[in-house]
Amino acid sequence: MEILNKVLRSIKRIGTRPSLQILIYSLVKEYQDWKLHRLTHKDTNITLPGKIKEIKTIANGHFLEFENAQLELKFLAQDLIRVSW
């Protein structure tokens, strides 16, 4: 309820017309950003790592080789792992 009172006080302070302009601008800007994001990220090619080809045990960790990637897991402490992709 407190936030609603703050909003109403702000609208009274700056006026109805500017408040509506701010609201409309915010909605239009959000729509344009969403539309631009959808258009620019449409053709993004994602390469998945694929199936595991090989697993090697190395000092304090493991090395995994996938079809399209490599992963190294190194245990630095009992509760800390370094992941190199």
Beta strands, then each sheet from edge to edge (+ up, - down):
strand 1: 52-58
strand 2: 61-66
strand 3: 70-77
strand 4: 80-84
sheet 1: 1+ 2- 3+ 4-
end
